Amino acid sequence: MGAGGIQPVLQVTADDVVGRGQSLGQRARHSGVVEPGTEWDNFSHVADNSTGRQATRWKAEVRRVQGLGTAINVGAVILGSALGVMLGGRFPQRIRETVLHSLGALTMILGIDMALESHNFLIVMGAVLLGAITGEVLDIEKWLKRMGDYLESRLSRDPSSTFSAGFVTASLLFCIGPMAVVGSIQDGVSGDYSLLVTKAILDGFSAVAFAAALGWGVGFSAVSVLVYQGAITLLAVYAQQIMTDTMIAELTAAGGVLVLAIGLKLMEVKEIRVANLLPAIVYAPAIVALLAALP
């Protein structure tokens, strides 16, 4: 930069900018720090006399698209499932069973790790017990399995198909956990979808493995991800005001118990109606809020 002038960061002309409600009004060149073609939410003009000459700068606030994180997550599940189905058809049943049992063991470890996030395990215990009673009364597992069976009847004629099992298992695994909740809140409040992109990568690889063993039902769990995370994103402003770090920790721990149960089910150790435990992830933060409200 010379002594008598200002070195521009980027030269932007009026034709380079897609204005919203305002235009530059002339084809003069201005100094800016944004990419050409950026869609601008507003402009701010700043006079800088630090060098003895007036410099014109334009500041852009780029609008982020809320819900993009969930869309990326859904796409990753579908893509991973498609790849898993293609690979799974090349493996004999013996290999697919071993892969499924291995996934069960890994899922159990993940569940234990999540459960250890609890600050007070009595809260988790109460949430899971209340959740189990509520879930059995509502019979959530039956309704979720019915949805899987309906999709299976429409898309598969094989009586030995694992479509429904894949749909229920993957729906639970991809929707339970702190990343789905916290990531969706961040996406809805600030448009920051970085956490959901991380979750999408993990879910995509998991979908490959599960779809190789359980088939296309895993891919249709993307519908569950869309509905669950999409709803949290839409309600994120309210959820952020309510959820505290302690609530998220106990929700994570309660979810870990469910993930552990999924692992036992995948390893065929015990047939557990995991979906009927889902109310536990609602009860856990509710119990925290109740205890905090007590004198």
PASEBA-1860 file (N, C-alpha, C; in nm, 3 decimals):
! residues 295
1> MGAGGIQP> 0.086/-0.118/0.000/0.000/0.000/0.000/0.089/0.123/0.000 ~ 0.061/0.218/-0.096/0.139/0.339/-0.105/0.103/0.436/0.004 ~ 0.185/0.542/0.016/0.163/0.638/0.124/0.041/0.723/0.099 ~ 0.004/0.740/-0.029/-0.107/0.831/-0.056/-0.236/0.763/-0.093 ~ -0.250/0.634/-0.072/-0.373/0.568/-0.115/-0.406/0.448/-0.030 ~ -0.517/0.381/-0.064/-0.565/0.266/0.013/-0.566/0.144/-0.078 ~ -0.510/0.033/-0.031/-0.508/-0.091/-0.109/-0.641/-0.163/-0.090 ~ -0.720/-0.178/-0.195/-0.849/-0.247/-0.181/-0.831/-0.396/-0.161
9> VLQVTADD> -0.918/-0.453/-0.078/-0.915/-0.598/-0.057/-0.973/-0.669/-0.178 ~ -1.083/-0.618/-0.230/-1.150/-0.679/-0.345/-1.229/-0.572/-0.416 ~ -1.215/-0.563/-0.543/-1.290/-0.465/-0.620/-1.426/-0.525/-0.657 ~ -1.534/-0.457/-0.621/-1.669/-0.505/-0.647/-1.744/-0.397/-0.722 ~ -1.804/-0.431/-0.834/-1.885/-0.334/-0.908/-2.032/-0.359/-0.880 ~ -2.114/-0.266/-0.926/-2.258/-0.278/-0.904/-2.313/-0.403/-0.968 ~ -2.252/-0.445/-1.081/-2.300/-0.564/-1.149/-2.266/-0.692/-1.074 ~ -2.169/-0.681/-0.981/-2.127/-0.799/-0.905/-2.221/-0.830/-0.790
17> VVGRGQSL> -2.306/-0.735/-0.755/-2.387/-0.749/-0.634/-2.533/-0.769/-0.669 ~ -2.595/-0.866/-0.602/-2.740/-0.884/-0.614/-2.802/-0.810/-0.498 ~ -2.857/-0.692/-0.522/-2.907/-0.610/-0.414/-3.041/-0.658/-0.364 ~ -3.069/-0.631/-0.234/-3.199/-0.662/-0.176/-3.253/-0.534/-0.115 ~ -3.343/-0.466/-0.186/-3.405/-0.347/-0.131/-3.319/-0.224/-0.151 ~ -3.191/-0.242/-0.188/-3.105/-0.128/-0.212/-3.017/-0.162/-0.331 ~ -2.966/-0.059/-0.398/-2.868/-0.078/-0.503/-2.755/0.018/-0.479 ~ -2.646/-0.009/-0.543/-2.533/0.080/-0.525/-2.558/0.215/-0.591
25> GQRARHSG> -2.646/0.217/-0.690/-2.690/0.342/-0.748/-2.597/0.396/-0.853 ~ -2.485/0.334/-0.868/-2.393/0.380/-0.972/-2.298/0.266/-1.004 ~ -2.226/0.282/-1.116/-2.136/0.177/-1.159/-1.992/0.204/-1.116 ~ -1.980/0.288/-1.010/-1.847/0.318/-0.959/-1.791/0.198/-0.885 ~ -1.662/0.194/-0.872/-1.598/0.084/-0.800/-1.584/0.119/-0.652 ~ -1.599/0.017/-0.567/-1.587/0.036/-0.424/-1.496/-0.071/-0.369 ~ -1.436/-0.042/-0.256/-1.353/-0.141/-0.188/-1.442/-0.224/-0.097 ~ -1.427/-0.357/-0.099/-1.512/-0.442/-0.017/-1.438/-0.565/0.028
33> VVEPGTEW> -1.500/-0.643/0.116/-1.437/-0.763/0.169/-1.528/-0.883/0.149 ~ -1.612/-0.881/0.047/-1.705/-0.990/0.025/-1.684/-1.047/-0.113 ~ -1.738/-1.165/-0.133/-1.727/-1.229/-0.262/-1.824/-1.167/-0.361 ~ -1.785/-1.156/-0.490/-1.879/-1.107/-0.590/-1.999/-1.199/-0.601 ~ -2.117/-1.143/-0.624/-2.238/-1.221/-0.638/-2.304/-1.254/-0.508 ~ -2.252/-1.203/-0.396/-2.311/-1.230/-0.266/-2.450/-1.168/-0.257 ~ -2.545/-1.241/-0.200/-2.676/-1.184/-0.175/-2.672/-1.114/-0.041 ~ -2.705/-0.984/-0.040/-2.684/-0.901/0.077/-2.814/-0.880/0.152
41> DNFSHVAD> -2.807/-0.886/0.283/-2.922/-0.855/0.365/-2.928/-0.706/0.395 ~ -2.816/-0.643/0.417/-2.815/-0.498/0.430/-2.676/-0.445/0.403 ~ -2.668/-0.315/0.383/-2.540/-0.252/0.355/-2.507/-0.153/0.465 ~ -2.382/-0.132/0.489/-2.343/-0.025/0.579/-2.223/0.047/0.518 ~ -2.232/0.178/0.513/-2.127/0.260/0.455/-2.045/0.321/0.567 ~ -1.915/0.303/0.561/-1.827/0.350/0.667/-1.725/0.445/0.608 ~ -1.710/0.562/0.668/-1.608/0.656/0.625/-1.483/0.634/0.708 ~ -1.370/0.619/0.640/-1.244/0.594/0.709/-1.146/0.703/0.668
49> NSTGRQAT> -1.115/0.793/0.761/-1.025/0.904/0.732/-0.887/0.883/0.792 ~ -0.857/0.757/0.828/-0.732/0.730/0.898/-0.611/0.761/0.811 ~ -0.627/0.759/0.680/-0.514/0.784/0.592/-0.521/0.923/0.529 ~ -0.615/1.004/0.572/-0.629/1.137/0.517/-0.723/1.142/0.398 ~ -0.764/1.025/0.349/-0.858/1.019/0.239/-0.976/0.933/0.279 ~ -1.090/0.963/0.222/-1.210/0.887/0.256/-1.210/0.753/0.184 ~ -1.231/0.649/0.258/-1.241/0.515/0.199/-1.384/0.468/0.213 ~ -1.437/0.406/0.110/-1.574/0.357/0.113/-1.572/0.206/0.128
57> RWKAEVRR> -1.639/0.157/0.230/-1.643/0.013/0.255/-1.788/-0.031/0.264 ~ -1.810/-0.151/0.218/-1.946/-0.206/0.225/-1.939/-0.335/0.305 ~ -2.028/-0.346/0.399/-2.034/-0.464/0.486/-2.160/-0.543/0.454 ~ -2.143/-0.672/0.433/-2.259/-0.756/0.401/-2.286/-0.853/0.513 ~ -2.413/-0.871/0.543/-2.457/-0.976/0.635/-2.527/-1.081/0.551 ~ -2.463/-1.195/0.538/-2.514/-1.298/0.449/-2.617/-1.384/0.522 ~ -2.729/-1.400/0.461/-2.838/-1.475/0.523/-2.809/-1.624/0.515 ~ -2.822/-1.693/0.628/-2.803/-1.838/0.631/-2.939/-1.906/0.618
65> VQGLGTAI> -2.935/-2.024/0.559/-3.059/-2.099/0.537/-3.081/-2.193/0.654 ~ -3.184/-2.170/0.732/-3.215/-2.257/0.845/-3.271/-2.390/0.794 ~ -3.231/-2.498/0.859/-3.275/-2.630/0.819/-3.181/-2.699/0.722 ~ -3.078/-2.629/0.677/-2.985/-2.689/0.582/-2.910/-2.807/0.644 ~ -2.879/-2.798/0.774/-2.810/-2.907/0.842/-2.890/-3.036/0.840 ~ -3.020/-3.025/0.865/-3.106/-3.144/0.860/-3.113/-3.201/0.719 ~ -3.119/-3.113/0.619/-3.123/-3.158/0.480/-2.996/-3.235/0.444 ~ -2.882/-3.187/0.490/-2.755/-3.256/0.466/-2.755/-3.391/0.536
73> NVGAVILG> -2.807/-3.395/0.658/-2.814/-3.520/0.735/-2.902/-3.623/0.665 ~ -3.017/-3.579/0.617/-3.108/-3.669/0.545/-3.040/-3.724/0.420 ~ -2.973/-3.637/0.345/-2.903/-3.680/0.225/-2.794/-3.781/0.254 ~ -2.723/-3.762/0.366/-2.615/-3.854/0.403/-2.670/-3.993/0.437 ~ -2.784/-3.997/0.506/-2.846/-4.126/0.540/-2.890/-4.200/0.414 ~ -2.951/-4.128/0.322/-2.998/-4.190/0.198/-2.880/-4.241/0.114 ~ -2.778/-4.156/0.101/-2.659/-4.195/0.023/-2.587/-4.313/0.086 ~ -2.570/-4.308/0.218/-2.504/-4.419/0.286/-2.582/-4.549/0.275
81> SALGVMLG> -2.714/-4.538/0.283/-2.800/-4.657/0.272/-2.790/-4.719/0.132 ~ -2.790/-4.634/0.031/-2.779/-4.683/-0.107/-2.647/-4.758/-0.127 ~ -2.540/-4.701/-0.073/-2.410/-4.767/-0.084/-2.408/-4.898/-0.006 ~ -2.471/-4.897/0.113/-2.475/-5.019/0.194/-2.553/-5.130/0.129 ~ -2.665/-5.096/0.067/-2.747/-5.196/-0.002/-2.668/-5.259/-0.116 ~ -2.596/-5.176/-0.191/-2.516/-5.228/-0.303/-2.405/-5.322/-0.253 ~ -2.342/-5.284/-0.142/-2.235/-5.367/-0.087/-2.290/-5.493/-0.021 ~ -2.403/-5.477/0.051/-2.460/-5.588/0.126/-2.502/-5.704/0.037
89> GRFPQRIR> -2.548/-5.674/-0.083/-2.591/-5.779/-0.174/-2.477/-5.867/-0.221 ~ -2.354/-5.820/-0.203/-2.237/-5.896/-0.246/-2.183/-5.988/-0.136 ~ -2.236/-5.972/-0.013/-2.185/-6.050/0.099/-2.281/-6.164/0.134 ~ -2.229/-6.280/0.174/-2.316/-6.388/0.219/-2.379/-6.354/0.354 ~ -2.484/-6.431/0.388/-2.558/-6.406/0.512/-2.469/-6.412/0.634 ~ -2.372/-6.502/0.635/-2.283/-6.518/0.750/-2.207/-6.389/0.779 ~ -2.156/-6.324/0.676/-2.081/-6.201/0.694/-2.172/-6.090/0.742 ~ -2.293/-6.082/0.685/-2.387/-5.977/0.726/-2.428/-5.992/0.873
97> ETVLHSLG> -2.444/-6.116/0.919/-2.476/-6.137/1.060/-2.363/-6.092/1.151 ~ -2.239/-6.123/1.113/-2.124/-6.083/1.193/-2.111/-5.931/1.197 ~ -2.135/-5.866/1.082/-2.131/-5.720/1.077/-2.236/-5.661/1.169 ~ -2.357/-5.718/1.169/-2.466/-5.668/1.252/-2.433/-5.683/1.400 ~ -2.376/-5.797/1.438/-2.339/-5.818/1.578/-2.226/-5.725/1.620 ~ -2.134/-5.699/1.529/-2.026/-5.604/1.558/-2.081/-5.464/1.579 ~ -2.177/-5.426/1.497/-2.243/-5.296/1.514/-2.314/-5.289/1.648 ~ -2.371/-5.402/1.689/-2.438/-5.407/1.819/-2.342/-5.381/1.932
105> ALTMILGI> -2.223/-5.442/1.925/-2.122/-5.422/2.030/-2.076/-5.276/2.034 ~ -2.052/-5.218/1.916/-2.009/-5.078/1.910/-2.119/-4.985/1.960 ~ -2.243/-5.019/1.929/-2.356/-4.937/1.974/-2.368/-4.941/2.125 ~ -2.343/-5.057/2.184/-2.348/-5.067/2.331/-2.241/-4.979/2.395 ~ -2.121/-4.977/2.338/-2.014/-4.892/2.391/-2.054/-4.745/2.383 ~ -2.113/-4.707/2.269/-2.160/-4.570/2.252/-2.265/-4.535/2.357 ~ -2.357/-4.627/2.382/-2.462/-4.605/2.481/-2.407/-4.587/2.621 ~ -2.307/-4.668/2.657/-2.245/-4.656/2.789/-2.177/-4.520/2.803
113> DMALESHN> -2.106/-4.479/2.697/-2.037/-4.351/2.699/-2.136/-4.235/2.717 ~ -2.250/-4.243/2.649/-2.352/-4.139/2.662/-2.413/-4.140/2.801 ~ -2.438/-4.259/2.856/-2.501/-4.270/2.988/-2.413/-4.209/3.097 ~ -2.282/-4.214/3.078/-2.190/-4.161/3.179/-2.186/-4.008/3.181 ~ -2.259/-3.944/3.090/-2.266/-3.797/3.089/-2.352/-3.744/3.204 ~ -2.428/-3.832/3.268/-2.521/-3.789/3.373/-2.449/-3.729/3.493 ~ -2.508/-3.623/3.547/-2.459/-3.563/3.671/-2.527/-3.624/3.793 ~ -2.642/-3.684/3.770/-2.719/-3.746/3.878/-2.797/-3.862/3.817
121> FLIVMGAV> -2.744/-3.983/3.837/-2.802/-4.098/3.768/-2.942/-4.133/3.819 ~ -2.979/-4.082/3.935/-3.116/-4.106/3.983/-3.218/-4.038/3.889 ~ -3.177/-3.926/3.831/-3.265/-3.859/3.735/-3.286/-3.948/3.613 ~ -3.177/-4.007/3.565/-3.185/-4.097/3.450/-3.270/-4.218/3.483 ~ -3.251/-4.272/3.601/-3.329/-4.389/3.643/-3.478/-4.356/3.645 ~ -3.512/-4.243/3.706/-3.653/-4.203/3.710/-3.709/-4.179/3.571 ~ -3.630/-4.113/3.485/-3.676/-4.083/3.350/-3.701/-4.210/3.270 ~ -3.610/-4.306/3.281/-3.625/-4.431/3.204/-3.745/-4.512/3.255
129> LLGAITGE> -3.762/-4.518/3.388/-3.876/-4.594/3.443/-4.009/-4.530/3.404 ~ -4.018/-4.397/3.419/-4.141/-4.328/3.378/-4.162/-4.339/3.227 ~ -4.052/-4.330/3.153/-4.061/-4.341/3.008/-4.108/-4.478/2.965 ~ -4.059/-4.583/3.032/-4.100/-4.719/2.998/-4.249/-4.740/3.021 ~ -4.298/-4.689/3.135/-4.442/-4.703/3.166/-4.525/-4.627/3.063 ~ -4.486/-4.504/3.035/-4.561/-4.423/2.938/-4.556/-4.486/2.800 ~ -4.437/-4.530/2.760/-4.422/-4.590/2.627/-4.502/-4.718/2.611 ~ -4.509/-4.798/2.717/-4.588/-4.922/2.708/-4.737/-4.892/2.701
137> VLDIEKWL> -4.781/-4.789/2.775/-4.922/-4.751/2.770/-4.958/-4.702/2.630 ~ -4.871/-4.618/2.571/-4.895/-4.566/2.436/-4.859/-4.667/2.328 ~ -4.777/-4.764/2.364/-4.727/-4.867/2.270/-4.665/-4.802/2.145 ~ -4.565/-4.718/2.171/-4.499/-4.646/2.063/-4.433/-4.742/1.966 ~ -4.375/-4.850/2.017/-4.308/-4.949/1.933/-4.403/-5.005/1.827 ~ -4.527/-5.030/1.869/-4.625/-5.087/1.775/-4.651/-4.990/1.660 ~ -4.669/-4.861/1.692/-4.700/-4.764/1.588/-4.582/-4.743/1.494 ~ -4.461/-4.741/1.551/-4.343/-4.725/1.467/-4.322/-4.847/1.378
145> KRMGDYLE> -4.347/-4.965/1.434/-4.332/-5.088/1.355/-4.440/-5.095/1.247 ~ -4.560/-5.049/1.280/-4.665/-5.046/1.179/-4.626/-4.960/1.060 ~ -4.562/-4.847/1.089/-4.516/-4.761/0.980/-4.413/-4.834/0.895 ~ -4.319/-4.903/0.962/-4.220/-4.980/0.890/-4.282/-5.093/0.810 ~ -4.381/-5.163/0.869/-4.449/-5.272/0.798/-4.526/-5.221/0.677 ~ -4.587/-5.102/0.691/-4.661/-5.043/0.580/-4.567/-5.012/0.463 ~ -4.454/-4.951/0.495/-4.357/-4.920/0.390/-4.303/-5.049/0.329 ~ -4.282/-5.150/0.414/-4.230/-5.278/0.365/-4.329/-5.344/0.270
153> SRLSRDPS> -4.459/-5.339/0.304/-4.560/-5.401/0.218/-4.570/-5.333/0.083 ~ -4.537/-5.204/0.081/-4.543/-5.129/-0.044/-4.418/-5.148/-0.130 ~ -4.305/-5.176/-0.063/-4.178/-5.175/-0.135/-4.109/-5.310/-0.143 ~ -4.154/-5.407/-0.064/-4.087/-5.536/-0.065/-4.190/-5.648/-0.054 ~ -4.170/-5.751/-0.135/-4.259/-5.868/-0.132/-4.191/-5.989/-0.068 ~ -4.071/-5.969/-0.019/-3.995/-6.078/0.042/-4.041/-6.098/0.186 ~ -4.098/-6.216/0.220/-4.146/-6.238/0.357/-4.036/-6.238/0.461 ~ -3.912/-6.264/0.418/-3.800/-6.266/0.512/-3.728/-6.131/0.516
161> STFSAGFV> -3.790/-6.028/0.461/-3.727/-5.897/0.454/-3.704/-5.839/0.593 ~ -3.594/-5.767/0.607/-3.562/-5.700/0.733/-3.590/-5.550/0.722 ~ -3.676/-5.513/0.629/-3.705/-5.371/0.603/-3.754/-5.301/0.729 ~ -3.856/-5.358/0.793/-3.915/-5.295/0.911/-3.815/-5.283/1.024 ~ -3.736/-5.389/1.045/-3.635/-5.387/1.151/-3.531/-5.278/1.123 ~ -3.492/-5.266/0.997/-3.394/-5.163/0.961/-3.449/-5.023/0.981 ~ -3.574/-5.003/0.946/-3.637/-4.872/0.960/-3.646/-4.832/1.107 ~ -3.696/-4.921/1.192/-3.714/-4.890/1.334/-3.579/-4.869/1.402
169> TASLLFCI> -3.485/-4.961/1.378/-3.354/-4.952/1.444/-3.280/-4.825/1.405 ~ -3.275/-4.797/1.275/-3.201/-4.679/1.229/-3.271/-4.549/1.272 ~ -3.404/-4.549/1.271/-3.477/-4.429/1.314/-3.443/-4.395/1.458 ~ -3.441/-4.496/1.543/-3.409/-4.472/1.683/-3.264/-4.427/1.699 ~ -3.172/-4.495/1.632/-3.030/-4.466/1.650/-2.993/-4.328/1.599 ~ -3.051/-4.288/1.485/-3.016/-4.159/1.425/-3.084/-4.041/1.493 ~ -3.191/-4.067/1.567/-3.265/-3.956/1.629/-3.235/-3.940/1.777 ~ -3.181/-4.044/1.840/-3.150/-4.038/1.982/-3.008/-3.984/1.999
177> GPMAVVGS> -2.992/-3.887/2.084/-2.857/-3.838/2.111/-2.851/-3.686/2.113 ~ -2.746/-3.634/2.176/-2.736/-3.489/2.193/-2.709/-3.413/2.064 ~ -2.640/-3.477/1.969/-2.606/-3.406/1.846/-2.731/-3.369/1.767 ~ -2.831/-3.458/1.769/-2.956/-3.429/1.697/-3.028/-3.311/1.760 ~ -3.030/-3.306/1.894/-3.101/-3.200/1.965/-3.025/-3.068/1.958 ~ -2.899/-3.069/2.005/-2.821/-2.946/2.011/-2.793/-2.891/1.871 ~ -2.761/-2.981/1.778/-2.734/-2.938/1.642/-2.855/-2.874/1.576 ~ -2.973/-2.929/1.599/-3.095/-2.874/1.541/-3.128/-2.737/1.603
185> IQDGVSGD> -3.103/-2.721/1.733/-3.126/-2.593/1.798/-3.033/-2.486/1.740 ~ -2.906/-2.521/1.724/-2.809/-2.427/1.666/-2.849/-2.389/1.524 ~ -2.893/-2.487/1.448/-2.934/-2.463/1.310/-3.053/-2.369/1.304 ~ -3.147/-2.387/1.396/-3.267/-2.305/1.396/-3.247/-2.164/1.447 ~ -3.159/-2.150/1.547/-3.140/-2.019/1.609/-3.045/-1.931/1.529 ~ -2.929/-1.987/1.493/-2.825/-1.905/1.429/-2.793/-1.946/1.286 ~ -2.851/-2.056/1.241/-2.817/-2.104/1.107/-2.684/-2.178/1.104 ~ -2.625/-2.205/1.221/-2.498/-2.278/1.230/-2.527/-2.427/1.222
193> YSLLVTKA> -2.494/-2.489/1.110/-2.525/-2.631/1.092/-2.400/-2.719/1.100 ~ -2.291/-2.667/1.155/-2.165/-2.742/1.159/-2.178/-2.872/1.240 ~ -2.250/-2.868/1.352/-2.266/-2.988/1.434/-2.349/-3.094/1.360 ~ -2.451/-3.050/1.288/-2.533/-3.145/1.213/-2.456/-3.203/1.094 ~ -2.362/-3.128/1.038/-2.279/-3.182/0.931/-2.191/-3.294/0.986 ~ -2.137/-3.273/1.108/-2.059/-3.378/1.173/-2.146/-3.501/1.198 ~ -2.267/-3.480/1.246/-2.361/-3.591/1.268/-2.394/-3.660/1.136 ~ -2.408/-3.582/1.030/-2.441/-3.639/0.899/-2.331/-3.734/0.852
201> ILDGFSAV> -2.206/-3.696/0.876/-2.095/-3.782/0.836/-2.099/-3.914/0.914 ~ -2.121/-3.904/1.046/-2.130/-4.024/1.128/-2.249/-4.111/1.088 ~ -2.365/-4.049/1.067/-2.485/-4.123/1.028/-2.468/-4.188/0.891 ~ -2.398/-4.117/0.801/-2.378/-4.171/0.667/-2.298/-4.300/0.671 ~ -2.188/-4.301/0.748/-2.107/-4.423/0.759/-2.184/-4.534/0.831 ~ -2.261/-4.494/0.934/-2.342/-4.594/1.004/-2.447/-4.653/0.912 ~ -2.506/-4.569/0.827/-2.609/-4.615/0.734/-2.553/-4.718/0.637 ~ -2.426/-4.699/0.596/-2.363/-4.796/0.506/-2.360/-4.933/0.572
209> AFAAALGW> -2.314/-4.937/0.697/-2.300/-5.064/0.768/-2.436/-5.127/0.798 ~ -2.531/-5.045/0.846/-2.663/-5.100/0.880/-2.739/-5.145/0.755 ~ -2.731/-5.068/0.648/-2.803/-5.104/0.526/-2.746/-5.231/0.463 ~ -2.615/-5.251/0.479/-2.553/-5.373/0.428/-2.611/-5.497/0.497 ~ -2.651/-5.480/0.623/-2.705/-5.594/0.700/-2.857/-5.599/0.701 ~ -2.924/-5.480/0.700/-3.069/-5.476/0.718/-3.147/-5.426/0.596 ~ -3.077/-5.376/0.497/-3.145/-5.339/0.373/-3.199/-5.197/0.369 ~ -3.293/-5.173/0.276/-3.341/-5.039/0.243/-3.422/-4.973/0.353
217> GVGFSAVS> -3.466/-5.048/0.452/-3.540/-4.987/0.563/-3.459/-4.880/0.632 ~ -3.327/-4.898/0.634/-3.237/-4.799/0.695/-3.248/-4.666/0.622 ~ -3.257/-4.672/0.489/-3.268/-4.549/0.410/-3.394/-4.470/0.441 ~ -3.503/-4.541/0.468/-3.629/-4.472/0.496/-3.633/-4.411/0.636 ~ -3.531/-4.441/0.718/-3.522/-4.373/0.847/-3.489/-4.225/0.827 ~ -3.450/-4.188/0.705/-3.427/-4.047/0.674/-3.553/-3.965/0.695 ~ -3.669/-4.028/0.678/-3.797/-3.959/0.702/-3.809/-3.923/0.850 ~ -3.771/-4.016/0.936/-3.775/-3.991/1.081/-3.679/-3.878/1.118
225> VLVYQGAI> -3.560/-3.879/1.059/-3.462/-3.774/1.085/-3.517/-3.638/1.042 ~ -3.580/-3.635/0.926/-3.636/-3.510/0.873/-3.744/-3.455/0.965 ~ -3.834/-3.540/1.009/-3.944/-3.494/1.094/-3.894/-3.452/1.232 ~ -3.808/-3.533/1.292/-3.760/-3.508/1.429/-3.672/-3.383/1.435 ~ -3.566/-3.382/1.354/-3.474/-3.268/1.358/-3.537/-3.143/1.299 ~ -3.623/-3.162/1.199/-3.690/-3.047/1.141/-3.781/-2.978/1.241 ~ -3.851/-3.057/1.323/-3.940/-3.000/1.424/-3.860/-2.923/1.530 ~ -3.747/-2.979/1.572/-3.664/-2.911/1.671/-3.609/-2.780/1.614
233> TLLAVYAQ> -3.569/-2.782/1.487/-3.517/-2.662/1.422/-3.624/-2.553/1.419 ~ -3.746/-2.590/1.385/-3.855/-2.492/1.379/-3.887/-2.434/1.516 ~ -3.872/-2.516/1.620/-3.903/-2.472/1.756/-3.778/-2.430/1.832 ~ -3.668/-2.412/1.760/-3.539/-2.391/1.824/-3.533/-2.268/1.914 ~ -3.599/-2.161/1.875/-3.596/-2.038/1.954/-3.651/-2.063/2.093 ~ -3.759/-2.140/2.100/-3.820/-2.170/2.230/-3.738/-2.275/2.305 ~ -3.684/-2.374/2.232/-3.606/-2.479/2.297/-3.479/-2.423/2.359 ~ -3.416/-2.327/2.291/-3.293/-2.268/2.344/-3.317/-2.196/2.475
241> QIMTDTMI> -3.434/-2.134/2.489/-3.467/-2.061/2.611/-3.494/-2.156/2.727 ~ -3.533/-2.278/2.696/-3.573/-2.373/2.799/-3.457/-2.464/2.841 ~ -3.384/-2.518/2.741/-3.284/-2.620/2.768/-3.158/-2.562/2.832 ~ -3.117/-2.621/2.942/-2.991/-2.584/3.009/-2.889/-2.694/2.984 ~ -2.764/-2.668/3.022/-2.659/-2.768/3.005/-2.689/-2.894/3.085 ~ -2.744/-2.877/3.204/-2.778/-2.993/3.287/-2.889/-3.075/3.223 ~ -2.988/-3.007/3.166/-3.096/-3.079/3.097/-3.042/-3.160/2.980 ~ -2.952/-3.101/2.904/-2.896/-3.170/2.788/-2.812/-3.289/2.833
249> AELTAAGG> -2.740/-3.274/2.944/-2.658/-3.383/2.995/-2.744/-3.502/3.037 ~ -2.854/-3.475/3.108/-2.942/-3.585/3.153/-3.019/-3.645/3.036 ~ -3.057/-3.562/2.938/-3.121/-3.613/2.816/-3.024/-3.706/2.743 ~ -2.898/-3.666/2.736/-2.796/-3.748/2.670/-2.780/-3.882/2.741 ~ -2.777/-3.878/2.874/-2.760/-4.000/2.952/-2.879/-4.094/2.934 ~ -3.000/-4.038/2.936/-3.119/-4.120/2.915/-3.119/-4.180/2.775 ~ -3.076/-4.099/2.678/-3.064/-4.151/2.542/-2.960/-4.262/2.534 ~ -2.854/-4.250/2.616/-2.753/-4.354/2.618/-2.808/-4.489/2.662
257> VLVLAIGL> -2.901/-4.489/2.756/-2.965/-4.614/2.800/-3.040/-4.677/2.683 ~ -3.107/-4.594/2.605/-3.181/-4.644/2.488/-3.085/-4.699/2.382 ~ -2.974/-4.629/2.362/-2.875/-4.675/2.264/-2.814/-4.808/2.308 ~ -2.790/-4.821/2.439/-2.740/-4.947/2.493/-2.839/-5.060/2.467 ~ -2.968/-5.032/2.485/-3.072/-5.132/2.459/-3.075/-5.170/2.311 ~ -3.052/-5.072/2.222/-3.046/-5.102/2.079/-2.931/-5.198/2.050 ~ -2.816/-5.175/2.116/-2.702/-5.264/2.099/-2.732/-5.407/2.141 ~ -2.800/-5.422/2.255/-2.838/-5.557/2.300/-2.931/-5.624/2.200
265> KLMEVKEI> -3.019/-5.544/2.140/-3.113/-5.597/2.041/-3.040/-5.640/1.914 ~ -2.944/-5.559/1.869/-2.870/-5.592/1.748/-2.786/-5.718/1.767 ~ -2.737/-5.739/1.890/-2.656/-5.858/1.917/-2.742/-5.981/1.946 ~ -2.874/-5.961/1.943/-2.971/-6.068/1.968/-2.956/-6.127/2.107 ~ -2.910/-6.043/2.199/-2.900/-6.086/2.339/-3.038/-6.085/2.403 ~ -3.115/-5.977/2.375/-3.248/-5.962/2.433/-3.333/-5.877/2.340 ~ -3.453/-5.920/2.314/-3.547/-5.843/2.232/-3.614/-5.738/2.321 ~ -3.575/-5.614/2.303/-3.623/-5.505/2.386/-3.707/-5.410/2.301
273> RVANLLPA> -3.823/-5.368/2.353/-3.907/-5.271/2.280/-3.851/-5.130/2.306 ~ -3.745/-5.099/2.235/-3.669/-4.975/2.262/-3.755/-4.851/2.237 ~ -3.837/-4.854/2.135/-3.919/-4.736/2.103/-4.010/-4.699/2.219 ~ -4.050/-4.797/2.299/-4.136/-4.768/2.414/-4.061/-4.697/2.526 ~ -3.929/-4.686/2.513/-3.850/-4.612/2.611/-3.829/-4.466/2.569 ~ -3.874/-4.430/2.451/-3.851/-4.295/2.399/-3.898/-4.181/2.491 ~ -4.010/-4.194/2.562/-4.050/-4.084/2.651/-3.946/-4.048/2.756 ~ -3.849/-4.136/2.779/-3.744/-4.108/2.878/-3.665/-3.983/2.842
281> IVYAPAIV> -3.645/-3.957/2.712/-3.566/-3.840/2.674/-3.646/-3.711/2.690 ~ -3.776/-3.724/2.714/-3.859/-3.608/2.748/-3.863/-3.591/2.900 ~ -3.875/-3.702/2.969/-3.883/-3.697/3.115/-3.752/-3.647/3.178 ~ -3.638/-3.682/3.121/-3.509/-3.646/3.182/-3.494/-3.494/3.199 ~ -3.509/-3.412/3.093/-3.499/-3.267/3.116/-3.614/-3.213/3.199 ~ -3.731/-3.277/3.190/-3.846/-3.231/3.269/-3.819/-3.249/3.418 ~ -3.757/-3.361/3.457/-3.724/-3.384/3.598/-3.621/-3.282/3.646 ~ -3.523/-3.251/3.560/-3.422/-3.150/3.596/-3.490/-3.016/3.623
289> ALLAALP> -3.582/-2.978/3.536/-3.654/-2.850/3.552/-3.737/-2.852/3.679 ~ -3.801/-2.964/3.711/-3.882/-2.975/3.831/-3.798/-2.961/3.957 ~ -3.682/-3.028/3.957/-3.593/-3.019/4.075/-3.537/-2.879/4.091 ~ -3.511/-2.811/3.980/-3.458/-2.675/3.987/-3.563/-2.578/4.039 ~ -3.689/-2.611/4.016/-3.797/-2.521/4.061/-3.832/-2.539/4.209 ~ -3.785/-2.650/4.266/-3.815/-2.674/4.408/-3.736/-2.578/4.496 ~ -3.794/-2.535/4.607/-3.723/-2.442/4.698/-3.607/-2.512/4.768
END
